[in-house]
Amino acid sequence: MNTPVYAVLLACSLAVMAGCDQIESSSKQMLDTAANSAKQAIDDTHQAATKVLDEARQELSVLEPAQSSDKKESKSDKEI
């Protein structure tokens, strides 16, 4: 009589362990997916920030020569 009880207990514990392994692998897969999504979001944000920074630098490089020529003209006006 004890043998069938032990067999049932062993079978149940094996089923629980198998379920735990499945839960562990599912959790690991979800964490990997979340990590990849976060990495992609960070990469996209970095690319957008780099693009905006490059555009701002280009605008400043266009504006700086015009401002420096304005300053030269104002200096020449003061000298006269």
JOURNOR-V412183 format. One record per residue. N is the residue number from 1. RES is the residue in one letter. D_FIRST is the distance of its C-alpha to the first C-alpha in Angstrom with 2 decimals. Layout:
n->{N	N}
res->{RES	RES}
d_first->{D_FIRST	D_FIRST}
This chain:
n->{1	2	3	4	5	6	7	8	9	10	11	12	13	14	15	16	17	18	19	20	21	22	23	24	25	26	27	28	29	30	31	32	33	34	35	36	37	38	39	40	41	42	43	44	45	46	47	48	49	50	51	52	53	54	55	56	57	58	59	60	61	62	63	64	65	66	67	68	69	70	71	72	73	74	75	76	77	78	79	80}
res->{M	N	T	P	V	Y	A	V	L	L	A	C	S	L	A	V	M	A	G	C	D	Q	I	E	S	S	S	K	Q	M	L	D	T	A	A	N	S	A	K	Q	A	I	D	D	T	H	Q	A	A	T	K	V	L	D	E	A	R	Q	E	L	S	V	L	E	P	A	Q	S	S	D	K	K	E	S	K	S	D	K	E	I}
d_first->{0.00	3.76	5.45	5.93	6.91	9.04	10.38	11.41	12.96	14.69	15.98	17.26	18.95	20.54	21.78	23.25	24.90	26.35	27.65	29.19	30.90	32.28	33.54	35.08	36.89	38.08	39.34	41.08	42.73	43.94	45.35	47.11	48.60	49.76	51.27	53.10	54.42	55.66	57.31	59.00	60.27	61.67	63.33	64.86	66.16	67.63	69.37	70.80	72.04	73.61	75.34	76.75	77.91	79.66	81.36	82.54	83.93	85.80	87.30	88.38	89.92	91.93	93.03	93.95	96.89	98.34	98.09	99.60	102.55	103.04	103.20	105.75	107.92	107.79	108.74	111.68	112.78	112.82	114.87	117.61}
